[in-house]
Amino acid sequence: MTSLNLPRQYLERPFTVNEGLAAGLTVSALRNPLLHRETRSVRSLGPPDDLQGRARAFAAALPSDVAFSHIASARLLGLPLPSRIVDSALDVMRSSERTRIRRTGCRGHRGLETRGVEIVKGLRVVCGPDTWCDLADLLPGLLTVDDLIVIGDAILTRLGEEPSVLASVLESRVRPRGRNMLTEALGLIRAGARSPMESLTRLMFVRAGFLEPSLNTSVLDADGGWLLTGDLVWEKKRVVAEYQGATHAPIRQRSHDADRMAVAVDDGVRMFEVFAEARTSTTHAAGFRFLTRMAKALGLDPGRLRIA
């Protein structure tokens, strides 16, 4: 018990008013201003710490046949939405034959019978491939093709699947909004990227006309021994591009990475570090010089590439 006299089972999770009454709490206790009310008829000892906690509070009051969808499912699945997508409403979906959810703080959708559902830490969530299609339908003016590629890369990497999984979902939809964008993105989605910046760096090379690199692939020495795992690897040419983000790794990790790169270079591997300036300014001096160097390392004629 606490000073609010909450049963032990409700100290760490949200509960409905009916659950509280069944456990012996009085109406007066349930109206105590010290109890947090994230949504109608739900109480908790304190406000949720994150989206998952907020979804858990709403799930306590929602019907059991509902699943979180669209932006909510993308965030619960850990998919990389662009920072400009800011939304306080929770998307929830149920089958078309059921009434659309109408609750303050929720945005109700129907069509769950045609979506896959998975359980994420106890919450019913529309699966990644269906969420990818749904996002283009909900946010046709906010998401770009590159956003859809980044999200698609993340889904395939998480599932260990090929783009055909996304293609099957898209093909099953009847006149979805954003179909043209989804179709364009689909041709450039690949499994293997570990971050949005790796996806965007790969796109930079592909759109410039480079052969497509392998993602997060082992680089071996002449005897087949492991040298390192490269972000973007052109295996036959033994050329590796490593994206260097703005955040700094711990000194021990940086030292280890530098040592592995030095060993690889000694073995004849060409190593290139990709910095944000080169990736975002390919038509300017820094980007042009970088892609020209990469082209020469790969035995390509810079004049025949789209880097000017």
N, C-alpha and C positions, 0 to 999 in steps of 0.2 A: 504493500500500500504506500501511497504518497500522501502529502497534505490534502490532495484532492480525493483521496480514498479510491484511486483507480485500481481495478483488479490487475494483477501482475501481467496478464496477457496483453493489456492495452498500454503498457508503459512504453513500448517501442514500435507500435504500429497503429495506424489510424483505425477507427472503428465506427460503426454506424450507431445512430441513436437507438435503434431497435436492439442492437447487440448490447449496448450499455444497459438498457432497461432489463433485458433478459439476464444480465449478469448481476442485477441487483442495484444498479445506480438509480438514484431518484431523478425526476425531471429537474429539480432544482440543481442537483449536482451537474447535470448535463448542460445547464445554462451558465455554469461558472465561467466568468470572463477569462480565467486562466487557461481554459481549454481553447485550443486553436480550431477555427472552422475554415478549412480550405475550400469546402464546397457544402452545399445544403445537405443537412442530415448526417454529416460526418464530423467527428471530433478526433483530436490528437493532443498529445501532451505538449507539443510544440510545432512550429511551422516546418515544412519539409526543407531539407538542405539542398535539394537539386530536383531536376525534372523527374527523375525516377521516383523520388519521394512524393512529388506532386501527383504523378500518375497513379501511384499506389493509393493515395487518398481518394482520388476520383473513382478508381476501380472498386473501392469498398462500396460505393453507392450505385455503380452502374450495373445493368443486367449482365449475367454471366456469358451471354453470347456476343458481347462487344469485344472488339480488338482495337488497339491504338493504331492509327494509320497516318499516311502523308508525312507532315513535318514531325509529328510526335513519334511515329515509328522510326523515321530516319535518325532522330536524335537518340532514341532508346537503343537503336542498333549500333550507334556510334558512327554513323555515316558522316562524311565531311561536307556539311552544308556551308555555303558561303556566308561570311559574317553579316552580309546585308539582310539575310533572312532572319528577321526578328519577329517573333509571334508569341503571344501569351496564351492563346487558345489551344486547347488540346484536341487534335483531330481524333475522332472515334468513329468506327464503322461497324455496321451490322448487316445482316442479310436483307435483300430487297423486299422480302415479304413482311419484314418487321418494321415497326414505326421508327423513323429517324430519331436519334437521340436529341433531345432539346433540354439542355442544362446550361446555366450560366458558366462560362469558362470552357465549354466544349463546342466543337464545330462538328456536327453530325453528318455522316455520309452513309450511303447504302451501297451494296454490291459485294459484301464480304463472301458470298457464296462462290465468287469467281477468283478469290484471292487465297494464297497460302498463308497460314498462320503459324507462328512459332512462339515458344515461351521464352521470354527474356527475364530472368530473375523473378519468376512468378507472375509476370505480366503477359497477357495475350497481345501479340504484336504482329501486324501484317509483315510478311517476309520481305527480304531485301529486293528481289527482282520485281515484285508487284509494287513496292514502295517507289522504286525507280520510275516506273510508268506513271504512278499516281502523282508524283511531284511535278512532272511536266504538265499534267492535267490541271493541277491546282495553281501552279505558279508559272503560267506560260510567258508572262512578261518579265519575270524576275530572274529565272534561270537561263543561262546561256548554254550553248552546245558544250563548251568546255566544262561548265559545272556538271552537266550530265555525264560527261566522260569521266571526270574525277570521281563522281559518286558511283558510276558503273564499275570503274577499276576497283574501288574499295569493296564493292559487293562481291565481285568475282574473286578477289584476293581472299576475302573472308571465307567464302564458300569453297574455294579451290575448284571453281568451275570455269567453263569456257563461255564466250559471248553467246553461244547458242541458247543458253539458259534465258538470257534477257530477250533474245530474238523470239523465243517461243511465247513468252509472256506478252510481248508487244503484238505478235501475230494474233493472239487470242482476243485482243481488245477490239471492240466495235467503235469505229470512228472516235478514237481518243483525241482530245486536244493535245497539241504538241507532237503529233506523230512525225511530222517532217524533221523536227529537231531530234527526236529520239532515234529516228532512222539514221540521220547523219552521225549522231554520236555513236551509235552502235558499231559503225564501221571502224571506229578508232578506239574502242574499249578493249583493254587487255587485262588479264590477271597478272598479279605479281608486284604491282606498285605498293610500297609501304607508306606512302604519304601523298597528299595532293601535289606537293611540289615535284615529286618524282614523276607523277602523271603528266604535269604540265611541261616538265623538261623533256620527257619523251615526245610530247606533241611538238615541241619546238624543233626537234631533230626531224621528225617525220614530215612536218609541213615544209621544212627547208629542202626536202628531197633526199635525205639520208636513208640508207637501208635501216629497217627497224631493229633496234637493239633488243637483246634479251634483258629481262628485269630481275635484279637481285639473283644473279647467277654466279656460281663458283668459277673462279679463274684458276687454271691448273698450270703446273710447270711442265717441262718436257717429259718428265717421268710419270705424269699423272698425279702428282702431289698437289694438295690444296694450297693456294697462295692467299686468296682472299675472296670475299663475296662482293661483287661490284654492283652499284645501283643500276647502271646501264652498261651492258657489255656487248661488244661486237667480237664474238668469240674467234672467228676465223682470222680476223685482223689483230687479235690480242690488244684491243683498244678498250679502255674503260673510262666512263665519265661518272664522277661522284658529285652529287648535289650537296653544296655546303649551305646550310640554313643559317638564319640569323642567330639562333641560340647556340651557345657554346657548350660542348660536351665537357665532362670532367677531364681534368688534365691527364689522369691515368688512361682514360679511353682515347683521348687525342694522341697520346704517346704510342699506345698500342696500334692505332690506325696508321699513324705515320710510319711505324716500323714495318707493318705489313705492306704498305704501299712501296716503301723503299726496297723491300725484298722482291716485290713484283717487278719493279722497274729494273732491278739488277738482272732479272730473268728475261728481260726484253719486252715487258708489258708497257704500253703507252698509257699513262695515267693523266687524266684531265679533271680538274676541279671546276664545277659549274657554280658560279655565284649569281645572285639574283640580278645584278646589273646586266650580265650577259644574257640571261633568259628573257628579261623584260625589254631589252633594247636591241633586238637583233638587226634592226635597220640602222642603228647608230654605230659609232666606232667600236665600242667594247664588244657588242654582240657580233658585229661583222668580223672583227679580228679573231674572236674565239671560234666561230663556226668555220672560218677559213682554215685555221690551224687544225681543227677536227677533221675537215674534209681532206686535207693533205695527209694526215695520219692514216686515214682510211683509204687512201689511194684514189680519192675522188677529185674531179676537176671543179674547183670552186665556182668557176664561171658558168657551169651548167646547173648549179643549185640555186634555190630561191632564197638567197641570203643578202641580196642587195636591195 
